[in-house]
Amino acid sequence: DMGVRAEHLWGLDFSTVQQPPYQGLKQLGFSLEKEMDDKDKITLAAMEDRLEINAASPAFGLMVNKNINLEKPDTIEIEWGINKYPEGADWDREINREAVMVYLFFGEPMDADKFYLPDSPRFLGLFLCKDELQMVPYLGKNYRETGKYICLGEPELGETVYTSFNFHQAFRELFGTDEVPPVTGLGIEVDTSDLPDGRSSAFIKYIGLTRETN
């Protein structure tokens, strides 16, 4: 629905990422962290209407845009999909791995729950899953106080799904607060580390932050 897009407060159409995508993403304000720019492990491909993120072996990559500070949006819209789910990922058994995750960061960094971890703002991690429960919050091994993970869909391979998720409502429920800090960052991750095979493939066409409620 293009009418929804027209009201977005922040949007990124991945068909606009310049080649090579490593430079193009940096121009759009993303820093490539961990193994996201290790081309032996993860390849980023800017296609005609999408960004593809492919892991060729067990890998962990993250791209983060910290140049965001928006108080008004309450909903995230994502057009995305999976070409290959990572074999062995199983959030119900705490094997927390995924072909693609979109992070929303809220407010200022808070103390991490383990002294050796960097401080992080509170966050919601949104992903596509093969067998896990949808719309049920999962906890990670770290950042258990500050982060929640939610599977938003289980698409067929190659299928483009359109996700609309009211993160304001979810944040209030999951963190037990009426105060939702501004969105201060957005990240995209692939994590197939420690899996026997480690290959995965996902794509993103669009991410937008919009306002549903007046």
N, C-alpha and C positions, 0 to 999 in steps of 0.2 A: 504494500500500500504506500505509494509515493507520498500521499498526504501526511502520513505519519512522519516520514523522513523530513518533510519540509519544516517540521517544528523542532528538529533536533537542536540541542544546545551544544553538542560536540559530536562530530562524526568523522569516521575514517572509511573511505571507500578504497579497498585494497587494489582495485584496478588502476588506481592512480600512482601506485608505488613505482618509482623510477628504477630502471636497470643500472647497475646490478642492485638487487634488492637490499644487500647489506648496506650500501651507501644510501639507497632510497629511504630505508627505514630510519637511518640516522637523521636524514634531512627532515623527516616527519617528527623528530623529537624522541625517538626510541634509542636507548642504549642497549647493545647486545651483550649479555652477561653469561657467565658460566661457559657452556660449550655451544652457545647459539651461533657463534661465528667460526666454529671448528668444522670446516667443510668436509673433513673425513667422517665425521659422525652425524652431522645435521646439514641437510641442504635446504636452503630457502629458494623458492622459485616464484618469481613474479609472472603469473600467467595473465591472460587477457582480462579476466574478470575476478581474479582471486590471488591470494598468497598461499602457496603450498609450503607446508613444514613437514619434512621427511626425516625420520631418524633411520640411519643405516645400520646401527648397532646400539647397544645400551648407551644412552646419552641423557644429559640433562641440560636444557637450554632455556634461557629466559630473556625476553626483551621487555623493557620497562620504559614507559613515558611518565616522567615525574613533573612535566610542565603543565599540569592540569590543576585547577582549583575552582571547582564549580559547586555552588550550594544548591542550585535549583533543580537539577535532574533527579528523578526518582525511579526511572526505568532504564534498563539497558536493552538494546535490540542488537541481535547478532544474527548474521547469515553465515552459516558454516556447515561443515560436514566432515566425514571420515572416509578415507580410502582404505585404511588398514588399521584396525585396532591392535594395540600391543598384546601379544599373547602372554598370558599369565597375570595380567593386571586384575586385581580383585579387591576393591575397597572394603568389602564385607569381611575380608580376612587380613585387612590392614596392609595389603600390597597396593599402596596408593600410587598408581602409575596411570598415565593417560597420554593419548596422542595429541591432545590440545586442551589447554585450560586458559580461561580469561580471568584475570584478577582485577578486582576493583579495590583500591586502597582508600581509606577514609581517615582524614584528619592527620595529626602529627604522629611521628613514631612513638611507640610505647616500649617499655622494657620487655625484652624477650624473656621467655620462661626458662631459658638455659643460658648461662653466662657467656658461652662461647658463640652464641648466635647474634647476628646483628639485630639491633632494634628494628621493629617494623610497625607501621600503622596497622590498625585493625583492617582486616580484609575479608572479602568473600571470593572464593575460588570457584568458578563456574566451568563445568566440563561436560563432555559428551561421553557416554559410557555404554558398554555392551551388555552387561548383566546386572549392574548395580541397581539399587532402588533410586527412583527419580524423586526429586523435590524433598529428599530427606537429608538433613545436614550430617555430614561426616566430619570427624576430627582427624587432624594429622598427628604425626608423632611429635612434631614441634609446634610452637605457637598455638597451643591448645586454648589459651585464654583469648587470643586476639584474632584467630582465623577459623572460618568455617568453609567447608567445601560442599558443593551441591551439584549433582548430576541433573542437567536440564533436558536431557533427551537421549534416545537410543536410535539414531538414524540407521537406515540400511546403508551399506557401503556405497559411496558415490552420490548419495542423496544429499541435496542441499536442504537444510532445515532453517526455518525462520523462528528465532527464539525472542520472546518478549518477556522480561522478568522484572517485576517491581522490587528492586533491591532495597528501597526505603522500608517497605513493609517487612521484608525478610530481616533486615538489619535490626529493626526494633524488636522483633520477636526473638531472634537468635542471641542478641547481646543484652536483652532485657532492659532497654532504655528507650525513652522517647526522643532523645537527642541524637540525630544522625549527623555526624560531622560532614563537611564538604568532601566531595571526591577529589583526592589529591594525587591520584596516580592510576595508571592502567597498565597491566602486564599481560603478556602472552607467553605460555610455557609449553614445552614438551618434556615429558619425563618418562623414560623407559629404562632408567638406571637399574642395575642389578637383575634385570629380567634375562632369562636364558638366551632369547633371540634378540629382543630389543628393537626390532624394526616396527615402525609405525608411519602413518601418513595421514595428514589432516589438511584442511583448507579453511580459510576465512575470506569471505567476500566483503563483509561490512560490519562495523561496530558503531553504534550510535548511542548517545546518552540523551534521553528525552524526558519530558515532563508530562505525566498522565493526569495528575490531579491539579486543580487550580488553587 
